[in-house]
Amino acid sequence: GLSSGLPVFSAALLGLALLCGVGPTARAEDWQALSGPGLRLDYAPEDRVLAGRLWPAMTADRQAVMERLRMFPPEELRVVLAPTRERFAELLGGEPPAGTLGVYLLGQRTIVLRSPRTAPGGDWDLRGVLRHELAHGIIDLAIAQPVPLWLHEGLAILVSDELSYLDEAELTTLSALGRLIPLPSLLASFPHGHGARTVAYTQAASFVRFLLREGGM
């Protein structure tokens, strides 16, 4: 997991990613599907019960995220529930960073999630991961021009309610120590190390919240 020294939303961030240049390659005939306005869920037969439980939450969360972002793109988002770690990597076009639970494929209108069955006894918030990735998808559909990564991630964290006062307190400490990451370096990528990556997420969310409070967005 992530460094225990970086706080509350860090556990959720273990599973969040935004990728471009790769895409689903799995065999379509393996999948079953649920679909509705603006949303489709593809799943393997062994995840039928989970998909049935997840679907109402997905549709409700899509609407809630759109309302919080004030963005209402009509295009369909596809969510794929990968039944195994191997299929998850196959869908992403390569092995993801350790601990990744969900990915939005930038420009491809597709979210890929790992089924909880891939880690028996694991404790992660699948719905929270999905909500974060839905935010990425809605931003991607609604805004035609490229969006800086810090803005993409900051908005997704805020609409998913993943930032707490503890995170911002840690950020204040890092600022006093001169250990913040220059914002221009977060335009297209985040650091790979767990500690630095978590700082980047926290900075992005905190700065976006500041902009929203000041009316700068």
Disulfide bonds with the S-S distance in Angstrom:
none
